[in-house]
Amino acid sequence: MSNNVLVFAEQRNGVLKRVAFEMLGLGAELAAALGSQVEAVLLGASVDSLPDTLAQYGATRVYVADDPALAVYSSEGYANTLAALIGKVEPGVILIGATAMGKDLAPRLAARLGVGLAPDCTTLAVADGRLVATRPIYAGKALARVRLTGDPQIVTVRPNVLPAPEPDVAKTATVEPVDVAAGDVRARVVEVLAAGEGEIDVAEATVIVAGGRGLGGPEGFDLIRRLARTLNAAVGASRAAVDAGWIDHAHQVGQTGKTVTPDLYIACGISGAIQHLAGMKTAKCIVAVNKDAEAPIFNTADYGIVGDLNVVLPLLDQECQALLAE
Ligand SMILES: Cc1cc2nc3c(=O)[nH]c(=O)nc-3n(C[C@H](O)[C@H](O)[C@H](O)COP(=O)(O)OP(=O)(O)OC[C@H]3O[C@@H](n4cnc5c(N)ncnc54)[C@H](O)[C@@H]3O)c2cc1C
């Protein structure tokens, strides 16, 4: 076993996910503590320009499985190819983003390799040559520290929690082609329907304007979208708004939605239930707009505006537009 740290560099349509860079930064720290190297593995079709980027973020070697069979994610195709590579290069640690793809891939891979998995971790450290992973449980009310006994140690890392390192254009990596062992694929993706073409994904956004039940109906999201456009922000939502059918689930933030860590999160008409906070309380700055001064969201918010969002949001938008025009 090499004890190297292998980062699964998730990409979609030839664009690397930010979590890949975050994990390369973390992977370099772990590799330094383990006396090993951080490497990356890239699966997809026509992804030959991406290894250079991964090198700039710290990968010393990039394994590339470039094949039309891997153009669209499939659980079995990706797990089969990864398992074959891992059997050959024997990394000590495998880091996978806790994204929709990673949450599907990692358990399948762990089962295939007959090892354990530490899911959705927010901190990783090394003690006595082994990983110690920290993961929030009970919607973030408690933190569990876990160790894995088998090898390789597989961890999924929560996106947007760790900083991504600054890329260094002078850095290079060895690029190694990988045999594609997509194997028997029993389920195929036949169509991908992109939600809200051109909209910013909340999971990747640096500014989010989110709305909840307090919007009063789907038309309330017009106010949210207007402010989001001004701030070049993503549109987020509470589960109450999603369950009411006012907006698609892709926008939901929280325990059963996405975890976000933007620089600015503006929560409008959202009460601040624990399950919503679980997805956004690590935002760097939280602004809450709520007509109830006792709403729990104000206990978490850095700035609170007590008022009717139908009055506050147009004013906020107007002020932001004026400031940005200066
Ligand atoms: C297992 C489980 C998982 C869950 N997962 C999630 C999740 O991922 N994400 C999530 O969000 N929730 C989740 N929930 C639901 C969660 O418990 C809450 O029910 C939900 O977050 C409430 O949404 P809300 O804040 O929009 O609505 P409410 O709690 O009804 O709050 C609406 C707020 O709007 C304010 N308001 C009303 N009118 C106005 C106005 N005109 N101007 C300003 N303010 C106004 C009210 O004062 C109130 O504070 C989960 C629950 C369970 C049990």
The ligand as an SDF file (V2000), in Angstrom:
LIG
                    3D

 53 58  0  0  0  0  0  0  0  0999 V2000
  -36.2180   15.1380    8.7870 C   0  0  0  0  0  0  0  0  0  0  0  0
  -36.4400   16.5870    8.4010 C   0  0  0  0  0  0  0  0  0  0  0  0
  -35.6190   17.1640    7.4590 C   0  0  0  0  0  0  0  0  0  0  0  0
  -35.8080   18.5140    7.1040 C   0  0  0  0  0  0  0  0  0  0  0  0
  -34.9680   19.0770    6.1950 N   0  0  0  0  0  0  0  0  0  0  0  0
  -35.0850   20.4000    5.9290 C   0  0  0  0  0  0  0  0  0  0  0  0
  -34.2020   21.0530    5.0250 C   0  0  0  0  0  0  0  0  0  0  0  0
  -33.3130   20.4490    4.4150 O   0  0  0  0  0  0  0  0  0  0  0  0
  -34.3340   22.3830    4.8360 N   0  0  0  0  0  0  0  0  0  0  0  0
  -35.3200   23.1260    5.4520 C   0  0  0  0  0  0  0  0  0  0  0  0
  -35.4000   24.3460    5.2150 O   0  0  0  0  0  0  0  0  0  0  0  0
  -36.1730   22.5120    6.2850 N   0  0  0  0  0  0  0  0  0  0  0  0
  -36.1000   21.1870    6.5240 C   0  0  0  0  0  0  0  0  0  0  0  0
  -37.0170   20.5900    7.3500 N   0  0  0  0  0  0  0  0  0  0  0  0
  -38.2150   21.3700    7.7580 C   0  0  0  0  0  0  0  0  0  0  0  0
  -37.9850   22.2970    8.9230 C   0  0  0  0  0  0  0  0  0  0  0  0
  -38.2080   21.6390   10.1320 O   0  0  0  0  0  0  0  0  0  0  0  0
  -38.9540   23.5100    8.8520 C   0  0  0  0  0  0  0  0  0  0  0  0
  -40.2660   23.0170    8.8010 O   0  0  0  0  0  0  0  0  0  0  0  0
  -38.7200   24.4020    7.6290 C   0  0  0  0  0  0  0  0  0  0  0  0
  -37.3700   24.7660    7.5430 O   0  0  0  0  0  0  0  0  0  0  0  0
  -39.5840   25.6570    7.7930 C   0  0  0  0  0  0  0  0  0  0  0  0
  -39.4480   26.4520    6.6620 O   0  0  0  0  0  0  0  0  0  0  0  0
  -39.6790   28.0130    6.7590 P   0  0  0  0  0  0  0  0  0  0  0  0
  -38.6990   28.6030    7.7050 O   0  0  0  0  0  0  0  0  0  0  0  0
  -39.7040   28.5300    5.3750 O   0  0  0  0  0  0  0  0  0  0  0  0
  -41.1770   28.1070    7.2930 O   0  0  0  0  0  0  0  0  0  0  0  0
  -41.7410   28.5530    8.7000 P   0  0  0  0  0  0  0  0  0  0  0  0
  -41.0920   27.8300    9.8140 O   0  0  0  0  0  0  0  0  0  0  0  0
  -43.2390   28.4910    8.5850 O   0  0  0  0  0  0  0  0  0  0  0  0
  -41.2880   30.0830    8.8160 O   0  0  0  0  0  0  0  0  0  0  0  0
  -41.7750   31.1070    8.0260 C   0  0  0  0  0  0  0  0  0  0  0  0
  -41.2000   32.3950    8.5730 C   0  0  0  0  0  0  0  0  0  0  0  0
  -41.5690   33.4650    7.7170 O   0  0  0  0  0  0  0  0  0  0  0  0
  -41.8640   34.5920    8.5210 C   0  0  0  0  0  0  0  0  0  0  0  0
  -42.7560   35.4540    7.7370 N   0  0  0  0  0  0  0  0  0  0  0  0
  -44.0450   35.2230    7.3790 C   0  0  0  0  0  0  0  0  0  0  0  0
  -44.5180   36.2200    6.6000 N   0  0  0  0  0  0  0  0  0  0  0  0
  -43.4850   37.1000    6.4680 C   0  0  0  0  0  0  0  0  0  0  0  0
  -43.3510   38.3330    5.7840 C   0  0  0  0  0  0  0  0  0  0  0  0
  -44.3540   38.8590    5.0640 N   0  0  0  0  0  0  0  0  0  0  0  0
  -42.1770   38.9990    5.8770 N   0  0  0  0  0  0  0  0  0  0  0  0
  -41.1410   38.4780    6.6090 C   0  0  0  0  0  0  0  0  0  0  0  0
  -41.2220   37.3250    7.2790 N   0  0  0  0  0  0  0  0  0  0  0  0
  -42.3770   36.6250    7.2010 C   0  0  0  0  0  0  0  0  0  0  0  0
  -42.4980   34.0290    9.7640 C   0  0  0  0  0  0  0  0  0  0  0  0
  -42.3660   34.9330   10.8600 O   0  0  0  0  0  0  0  0  0  0  0  0
  -41.6990   32.7530    9.9770 C   0  0  0  0  0  0  0  0  0  0  0  0
  -40.5900   32.9640   10.8360 O   0  0  0  0  0  0  0  0  0  0  0  0
  -36.8470   19.2620    7.7110 C   0  0  0  0  0  0  0  0  0  0  0  0
  -37.6740   18.6580    8.6660 C   0  0  0  0  0  0  0  0  0  0  0  0
  -37.4840   17.3360    9.0040 C   0  0  0  0  0  0  0  0  0  0  0  0
  -38.3610   16.7200   10.0410 C   0  0  0  0  0  0  0  0  0  0  0  0
  1  2  1  0
  2  3  1  0
  2 52  2  0
  3  4  2  0
  4  5  1  0
  4 50  1  0
  5  6  2  0
  6  7  1  0
  6 13  1  0
  7  8  2  0
  7  9  1  0
  9 10  1  0
 10 11  2  0
 10 12  1  0
 12 13  2  0
 13 14  1  0
 14 15  1  0
 14 50  1  0
 15 16  1  0
 16 17  1  0
 16 18  1  0
 18 19  1  0
 18 20  1  0
 20 21  1  0
 20 22  1  0
 22 23  1  0
 23 24  1  0
 24 25  2  0
 24 26  1  0
 24 27  1  0
 27 28  1  0
 28 29  2  0
 28 30  1  0
 28 31  1  0
 31 32  1  0
 32 33  1  0
 33 34  1  0
 33 48  1  0
 34 35  1  0
 35 36  1  0
 35 46  1  0
 36 37  1  0
 36 45  1  0
 37 38  2  0
 38 39  1  0
 39 40  1  0
 39 45  2  0
 40 41  1  0
 40 42  2  0
 42 43  1  0
 43 44  2  0
 44 45  1  0
 46 47  1  0
 46 48  1  0
 48 49  1  0
 50 51  2  0
 51 52  1  0
 52 53  1  0
M  END
$$$$
